[in-house]
Amino acid sequence: TDKVDAYRLALIQFNAPQKLRAPQPKEYHELQNASRYYEELTQALIINKNQLHRNLQSTFPQIESILSTSSGRVYWTIVSLFPHAQYVLNHNESQVFQSLLAISGIGRQRAHYLTTRLYALARQAYPYDNESSITIRAIQRNIANLLSLSAERDNVINYMEKLAMQANARSLTIYESIPGIAKTTAVRLVAELGDLSRFDTSAQIDAFVGIDPGRYQSGEKDSHLGITKHGNHLARKILYRTITQMETVKATQPCHITDYYDKKKRSSNSRGYKKIAIASVHKLIRTMFA
């Protein structure tokens, strides 16, 4: 800004003082701390998943197809037992079966099926690293980290739920009543958005999360830009993903927001998913605020 702009900006606070608000209860601050910690754990989880995938490529890549998803406690436990194809071939079927049966969540029938699958996958494998490679230790470390991080994330969500009940149980109940929003998303919305009653309009919440339309003004030029992306980026990301979650469950839990999204998508083939999703986030925020 030049001198004139700086002077005019300084006058705003004297000519039109901004309204001051009382700070939110301390529970909201602790909730936000917990939400940021949860985000850190999530990023660490992603890093370890990628490292595990990369390490398995040289020891037993076929094992990633043993279950429908290459993630979760059961999958990680199986990989920790058989990080290399030779680990399967070095044992007889009875030993492999007993090892799988000892895993919580696997019954006898499933253990039999997984034993057969493991042997079939192990015979297909041609590992680049041998079974005594340091890569095996790296895989074991990745799995230990994943199990620890996953358990800690669950603990954080339970802690946040207790805080949210203390800070604003009504908001938590309202958020969980929205189709597609479960406990994890609900408590994180309470943490990142805070007490919505401190806002006068839903447009203020739009600005708080950075989905308000941007403008560029200079002299006679006045251009309309995309969203500003200012404010709370985590709240913006959670709300954006919520629209995807709502679309996923719309067959069994329809609502006016997914109807609006589908109508927008049908009416214009040129508009991308992101623009329609942001428009749906506007509508979701108005509903939550109301």
Buried (B, 14 or more C-beta within 10 A) or exposed (E): EEEEEEEEEEEEEEEEEEEEEEEBBEBBBBBBEBBEBBBEBEEBBEEBBEBBEEBBEBBBBBBBEBBEEBBEBBBBBBBBBBBBBBBBBEBEEEEBBEBBBEBEEBEEEBBBEBBEBBBEBBEEBEBEBEBEBEBBEBBBBBBEBBBBBBEBBEEBBEBBBEBBBEBBEEBBEBBBEBBBBEBBBBBBBBBBBBBBEBBEEBBBBBBBBBBBEEEEEEEEEEEEEEBBEBBBEBBBBBBBBBBEBBBEBBEEEEBEBBEBBBEBBEEEEEEEEEBBBBBBBBBBBBBBBE
